[in-house]
């Protein structure tokens, strides 16, 4: 599965490692992804999502239903 957050759409970014001698080599910056299960009371079932840490904080603040509705509107969820 891809290294993409299912709520925010954050994905791997590419950048450079820069040495003391100013040599540059390519590297990747991966999002802090966690696999987490949430209970959705409207559906009465558990949903497993691959999320970044900031998305987990957003779910704790707004609630899973509101966040999933926004993600579907933005095209990140099916």
C-alpha positions as CSV (number, residue, x, y, z in Angstrom):
1,X,0.0,0.0,0.0
2,X,1.2,3.5,-0.8
3,X,2.7,5.8,1.9
4,X,-0.3,8.2,1.7
5,X,-2.6,9.5,4.5
6,X,-6.2,8.6,3.7
7,X,-7.6,11.7,5.4
8,X,-5.2,14.5,4.6
9,X,-3.6,13.1,1.4
10,X,-0.1,13.7,2.7
11,X,2.5,11.6,0.8
12,X,6.2,11.1,0.4
13,X,8.2,14.2,-0.5
14,X,11.6,14.3,-2.1
15,X,14.5,16.5,-1.0
16,X,18.3,16.4,-0.5
17,X,20.7,15.3,2.2
18,X,23.3,18.1,2.4
19,X,26.7,17.2,3.8
20,X,29.1,19.5,5.5
21,X,31.0,19.7,2.2
22,X,27.7,20.8,0.6
23,X,27.4,17.5,-1.4
24,X,23.7,16.8,-2.2
25,X,22.1,13.3,-2.5
26,X,18.5,12.6,-3.0
27,X,16.4,11.4,0.0
28,X,12.7,11.0,0.8
29,X,10.6,12.5,3.6
30,X,7.9,10.1,4.6
31,X,4.8,11.1,6.6
32,X,4.3,9.8,10.1
33,X,1.8,7.1,9.2
34,X,-0.1,4.9,11.7
35,X,-2.8,2.3,11.1
36,X,-5.7,3.0,13.4
37,X,-9.2,1.6,13.8
38,X,-12.2,3.9,14.5
39,X,-15.8,3.0,15.4
40,X,-18.3,4.9,13.2
41,X,-21.6,5.0,15.2
42,X,-23.7,6.0,12.2
43,X,-22.7,2.9,10.3
44,X,-22.3,0.7,13.5
45,X,-19.0,-0.7,12.3
46,X,-15.2,-0.4,12.7
47,X,-13.2,1.3,10.0
48,X,-9.4,0.8,9.6
49,X,-7.5,3.8,8.2
50,X,-3.9,4.6,7.4
51,X,-3.4,8.1,8.9
52,X,-0.7,10.6,9.6
53,X,-0.4,11.8,13.2
54,X,-1.9,15.2,12.4
55,X,-5.0,13.5,11.0
56,X,-5.4,11.5,14.2
57,X,-5.3,14.8,16.1
58,X,-7.9,16.2,13.8
59,X,-10.2,13.2,14.3
60,X,-9.9,13.6,18.1
61,X,-10.9,17.2,17.7
62,X,-13.7,17.1,15.1
63,X,-14.9,13.5,15.3
64,X,-14.6,10.6,12.8
65,X,-17.8,11.3,10.9
66,X,-17.1,14.9,10.1
67,X,-13.5,14.2,9.1
68,X,-14.5,11.3,6.8
69,X,-17.2,13.5,5.2
70,X,-14.5,16.2,4.4
71,X,-12.0,13.6,3.1
72,X,-14.7,12.2,0.7
73,X,-15.5,15.7,-0.5
74,X,-11.7,16.3,-1.1
75,X,-11.4,13.0,-3.0
76,X,-9.1,11.2,-0.5
77,X,-11.6,8.5,0.5
78,X,-13.8,6.4,-1.7
